Amino acid sequence: MSQLAGKLGIVFGVANKRSIAWAIAQAWHKAGVKLAFTYQGERLKENVEELAGTFGPDTLLMPCDVTKDEDIARVFAEVGQKFGELHLMLHSVAFAPKEALEGEFVNTSREAFRVAHDVSAYSLIALARGAAPLMTDGGSIIAMTYYGSEKVVPHYNVMGVAKAALEASTRYLAYDLGPKKIRVNCISAGPVNTLAARGIAGFTDMLKHYEAHAPLKRNVLPDELGATGTFLASDGAAAITGQVLYVDCGYQIMGM
């Protein structure tokens, strides 16, 4: 039996079946985790409802706008009422206005900068604050990031800066929550053909570039990200916190 059997988790950020969040949710479910899901707005409700429904008709599904504290409070109140406690949380939420992912970074507007950081970075802090009181036996919080936080990736622009803030937030949260036996880590995934990724100009070229230059000469598969999410949720990662784990077929190590 999996050591995750019977654990309780919540997933933020599923948009459709291509989502990295969905790949990790499937891996957690297969390992025996009982999951709750949230969705962002009515536009995505049907997609997430259909996917979450495959885990059983009683799967908890809630709307949540991560920029609204009252939404976050309601979500964790519902989780607390239904689950009683929580062991796992996945943060796979990011957004920047489309115009901020085109053209030059120097032209990023004040509002685009604010929105990108609120949705993509501050939300991890707000969600961790909501989840921590339910993680009475410790827990694992995982956020999704990308190499554009560390090096310049053309067209990633303000999202790279927001991901850098996310990674720094992960370290500070790991420090704060460590005494409660709550671990906080990031998975830095190589490019995956998701709804969010397709909003980045030149994404197809990026996939080809990674395949040509990564040591493994291929792109990462969603199932591999699911396996990493399961590892970070498990006792095998009991001494790992505040880290960014690169799952990108080795691309991050390359200088040229």
Secondary structure, DSSP 8 states (H G I E B T S, - for coil): --TTTT-EEEEE---STT-HHHHHHHHHHHTT-EEEEEESHHHHHHHHHHHHHTT-TT-EEEE--TT-HHHHHHHHHHHHHHHSS--EEEE------GGGGSS-GGG--HHHHHHHHIIIIIHHHHHHHHHGGG-TT-EEEEEEE-GGGTS--TTTTHHHHHHHHHHHHHHHHHHHHGGGTEEEEEEEE-----TTGGGSTTHHHHHHHHHHHSTTSS---HHHHHHHHHHHHSGGGTT--S-EEEESTTGGG---
